[in-house]
């Protein structure tokens, strides 16, 4: 049965290849407003289409469906999908031929968006806009380049390709995860640079793209201690004062996964969600733990969190547009992507 009510501020996941009774119960909860998929939710293109169709049929407005599908080592769907290169390859191509790199980056965006949208996935959490400082293992070759201005240009081209194929973009990990060694999935990273140092490097791609087609942002679970004692995703300074105020960004802000160790500074799962929402996030993600998801939904409901019409409308803009598919453009883009090497040079 399709339920009709506004979308809430929690993005949840599902357990397997098709919806279970418990999945349906969670996704029809009023506080839920989106779904993120993982590799465990995929076995074939046909199965993925059936899964996304069943999710979209649950609610009106539809629940937007997202995935981390950047390319390289972060590509959730493989069989039947084009192998997307690590973004570092585009940066290396830039060093030899900037014009070609821009063209290929746009082609990458076309391929990612065309293939995801045609399988019922609305958007990817991409592109990565972190600076490659040569320090971060978790970022590494996911970053385009070490030069922030190059990152902005390649990111803008990829976003344009995605938009051409009917998909919105989510830039991450604001204001930059590339300087710290620690992986926020398992540790609490600390970046002790001054705001001026961050502003003159890591913030450049976000500043340039904030008003140029970037529909959403995901902040990092990193503490920038010279700016705030809280991780960026829990910091009103970073989200309201700087991102909204100084950079003029008016799109959606998605928290990174609240189950990550980098989010643990904010307390239990419900406290983490409140901290993120109060700081300026529009939607919070909680992944890979159904028991904790239930606790979060119950906790937010008990605290009086309700779906919002404005948030619901903004989330609807993240839905993919299957009608934007251009077969000739897609095939040409796929050919350009296929001509790239399969791994980056070090």
C-alpha positions in Angstrom: 0.0 0.0 0.0 1.3 3.4 -0.9 1.3 5.9 2.0 0.9 9.7 1.3 2.6 12.1 3.7 5.7 14.3 3.6 9.2 12.9 3.8 11.2 13.0 7.0 14.9 13.8 7.8 16.3 10.3 8.1 17.9 8.3 5.3 17.9 4.6 6.1 19.0 1.5 4.3 17.5 -2.0 3.5 18.8 -5.4 4.5 19.1 -7.4 1.2 18.1 -7.9 -2.4 14.4 -7.3 -1.9 12.3 -5.6 0.7 11.4 -7.5 3.9 8.4 -6.8 6.1 10.7 -5.0 8.5 12.2 -2.9 5.6 8.8 -1.8 4.6 7.9 -0.9 8.2 11.0 1.3 8.5 10.7 2.9 5.1 7.0 3.8 5.8 7.9 5.5 9.1 7.1 9.2 8.9 10.6 10.3 10.0 12.2 8.5 7.1 12.8 10.5 3.9 15.2 8.5 1.8 17.0 5.2 1.2 20.7 4.4 0.6 21.7 1.2 -1.2 24.9 -0.8 -0.8 26.7 -3.7 -2.7 24.7 -6.2 -0.6 21.5 -4.8 -2.2 22.7 -5.7 -5.7 23.1 -9.0 -7.7 21.9 -8.1 -11.1 20.5 -5.1 -13.1 17.1 -6.7 -13.2 17.0 -7.3 -9.5 18.1 -3.7 -8.8 15.3 -2.3 -11.0 12.7 -4.5 -9.1 14.1 -3.3 -5.7 14.1 0.4 -6.6 10.6 0.1 -8.1 9.3 -1.5 -4.9 10.9 1.3 -2.8 9.5 4.1 -4.9 6.0 2.5 -4.7 5.9 2.7 -0.9 5.4 6.4 -0.5 4.0 9.5 -2.1 6.1 11.6 -2.5 8.6 9.0 -3.5 11.5 8.2 -1.3 14.7 9.3 -3.1 17.2 6.4 -3.5 20.9 7.1 -3.2 24.1 5.2 -3.4 27.9 5.7 -3.1 28.9 5.2 -6.7 31.9 7.4 -7.3 34.1 5.0 -9.3 37.4 3.3 -8.5 37.1 1.4 -5.2 33.8 3.0 -4.3 31.4 1.6 -6.9 28.5 -0.4 -5.4 27.1 -1.9 -8.6 29.5 -3.8 -10.9 27.9 -6.5 -13.1 26.1 -4.9 -16.0 27.5 -1.4 -15.1 30.4 0.4 -16.7 33.6 0.3 -14.6 34.1 3.9 -13.5 37.8 4.8 -12.9 39.2 6.4 -9.8 38.9 10.2 -10.0 42.7 10.5 -9.6 43.0 9.3 -13.2 41.1 12.3 -14.4 43.5 14.5 -12.5 46.5 12.7 -14.1 44.9 13.2 -17.5 44.5 16.9 -16.7 48.3 17.2 -16.1 48.8 16.1 -19.8 45.7 17.5 -21.4 43.3 19.7 -19.5 40.7 20.0 -22.3 40.6 16.2 -22.7 40.3 15.8 -18.9 37.3 18.1 -18.8 35.6 16.2 -21.6 36.2 12.8 -20.1 35.1 14.0 -16.6 31.8 15.1 -18.2 31.5 11.7 -19.9 32.0 10.0 -16.5 29.1 12.0 -15.1 26.9 11.0 -18.1 27.7 7.4 -17.6 27.2 7.3 -13.8 23.9 9.2 -14.0 22.5 7.4 -17.1 23.1 3.9 -15.6 21.9 4.7 -12.1 18.8 6.6 -13.1 17.8 3.9 -15.6 17.9 1.4 -12.8 15.7 3.5 -10.5 18.6 5.0 -8.4 18.0 8.8 -8.1 21.5 10.1 -7.2 25.0 9.2 -6.1 26.9 10.8 -3.3 29.4 12.2 -5.7 31.7 13.9 -6.6 34.5 13.8 -4.0 35.8 17.3 -3.8 38.6 16.6 -1.2 42.1 17.8 -1.9 44.7 15.0 -2.4 47.3 16.0 0.2 48.9 12.6 -0.1 48.0 11.9 3.6 44.6 10.3 3.7 44.3 6.6 2.9 40.5 6.7 3.0 40.4 9.5 0.4 43.6 8.7 -1.7 42.7 8.1 -5.3 39.1 9.1 -4.8 40.3 12.7 -5.0 40.7 14.4 -8.4 43.9 16.3 -7.7 46.1 18.1 -5.3 45.3 21.5 -6.8 41.9 22.8 -5.5 41.2 24.8 -8.7 41.7 21.7 -10.8 39.3 19.8 -8.5 36.7 22.5 -9.0 37.0 22.4 -12.8 36.9 18.6 -13.0 34.1 18.4 -10.4 32.1 21.0 -12.3 32.5 19.0 -15.5 31.4 15.7 -13.9 28.4 17.5 -12.3 27.4 18.9 -15.7 27.5 15.4 -17.2 25.4 14.1 -14.4 22.9 16.9 -14.9 22.8 16.3 -18.6 21.7 12.7 -17.8 19.1 13.7 -15.2 20.9 13.5 -11.9 21.7 15.9 -9.1 25.2 16.0 -7.5 26.3 15.8 -3.8 29.8 17.2 -3.1 31.8 15.7 -0.3 33.4 15.8 2.3 33.0 19.4 3.2 35.1 21.3 4.1 37.8 18.7 3.2 38.8 15.3 4.5 42.1 14.9 2.5 44.5 16.5 4.9 44.0 14.1 7.9 45.5 10.5 8.0 42.7 9.0 10.1 39.7 7.3 8.6 36.5 8.7 10.1 34.8 5.3 9.7 37.1 4.0 12.5 38.6 7.0 14.3 37.9 10.6 15.2 40.1 12.6 12.8 41.6 16.0 14.0 42.7 18.7 11.6 44.5 21.4 13.5 45.0 23.9 10.6 43.8 27.4 10.9 40.6 28.5 9.0 42.8 30.6 6.8 44.8 27.6 5.7 41.7 25.6 5.0 40.0 28.5 3.3 42.9 29.0 0.8 42.9 25.3 -0.2 40.2 22.8 0.7 37.3 25.2 0.7 38.0 26.4 -2.9 36.1 23.6 -4.7 33.1 24.0 -2.4 33.1 27.8 -2.7 33.3 27.7 -6.5 30.7 25.0 -6.9 28.3 26.1 -4.2 26.4 28.3 -6.6 27.1 26.3 -9.8 24.9 23.3 -9.9 25.9 21.6 -6.7 22.6 20.4 -5.3 23.7 18.9 -2.0 26.7 18.6 0.3 27.9 16.0 2.7 30.1 17.3 5.6 33.1 15.3 7.0 33.2 13.7 10.4 36.4 15.6 11.0 37.1 18.1 13.9 38.8 21.2 12.6 40.0 22.3 16.1 41.0 25.9 15.3 37.4 26.6 14.0 35.2 24.4 16.3 35.5 21.6 18.8 32.7 19.7 17.0 33.1 17.7 13.8 32.0 19.7 10.7 28.7 17.7 10.4 27.7 18.8 13.9 29.0 22.3 13.7 26.7 25.3 13.1 29.8 27.3 12.4 30.8 25.2 9.5 27.2 24.5 8.2 25.3 27.7 8.9 27.9 30.4 9.2 30.4 29.3 6.6 28.6 27.0 4.1 25.3 28.8 4.1 26.5 32.3 5.1 29.9 32.9 3.5 29.7 30.4 0.6 26.0 31.1 -0.2 25.1 27.5 -0.5 21.3 26.9 -0.6 21.1 23.2 -1.4 20.6 20.2 0.8 23.0 19.1 3.5 23.3 15.3 4.2 25.1 14.1 7.2 27.7 11.4 6.8 26.7 8.0 8.3 25.9 8.5 12.0 27.2 5.0 12.8 30.8 6.0 11.9 33.3 6.4 14.7 33.9 10.0 13.7 30.3 10.8 14.8 30.7 9.3 18.2 31.6 12.6 19.8 27.9 13.6 19.8 26.7 10.7 22.0 24.1 8.0 21.3 22.4 7.7 17.9 19.5 9.9 18.7 21.8 12.6 20.2 23.9 12.4 17.1 20.9 13.0 14.9 19.7 16.0 16.9 23.3 17.4 16.9 23.5 17.2 13.1 20.0 18.5 12.5 20.5 21.4 15.0 23.8 22.3 13.4 22.2 22.7 10.0 21.9 19.2 8.3 18.7 18.7 6.4 18.9 14.9 6.5 20.9 12.4 8.6 22.1 9.0 7.4 22.2 5.8 9.5 23.4 2.7 7.9 24.2 -1.0 8.5 22.4 -1.4 11.8 18.6 -2.0 11.8 18.4 -2.1 15.6 20.0 1.3 15.9 17.8 2.6 13.1 14.7 1.5 15.0 16.0 3.3 18.1 16.6 6.4 16.1 13.2 6.5 14.6 11.6 5.9 18.0 13.8 8.5 19.6 13.1 11.2 17.1 9.4 10.5 17.1 9.3 10.7 20.9 11.2 14.0 20.7 8.5 15.5 18.4 10.4 15.4 15.1 7.9 15.4 12.3 8.1 15.3 8.5 8.3 18.8 6.8 6.6 19.9 3.7 9.5 22.1 2.7 12.1 19.4 3.2 9.9 17.0 1.3 9.8 19.4 -1.7 13.5 19.9 -1.6 14.1 16.1 -1.5 11.8 15.6 -4.5 14.3 17.7 -6.5 16.8 14.9 -5.9 14.8 12.4 -7.8 16.4 11.2 -11.1 14.9 12.0 -14.5 14.8 8.9 -16.7 13.5 11.1 -19.6 16.8 12.8 -19.8 18.5 9.7 -21.2 20.2 10.4 -24.6 21.3 7.0 -26.0 23.8 8.5 -28.5 25.3 10.7 -25.8 25.5 7.8 -23.4 27.2 5.5 -25.8 29.8 8.1 -26.8 30.5 8.8 -23.1 30.8 5.1 -22.3 33.4 4.8 -25.1 35.4 7.7 -23.7 35.3 6.3 -20.2 36.3 2.8 -21.5 39.4 4.3 -23.1 40.9 5.3 -19.7 43.3 3.0 -17.9 41.9 0.8 -15.1 44.2 2.1 -12.3 46.0 5.3 -11.4 49.7 5.9 -11.5 51.4 6.7 -8.2 
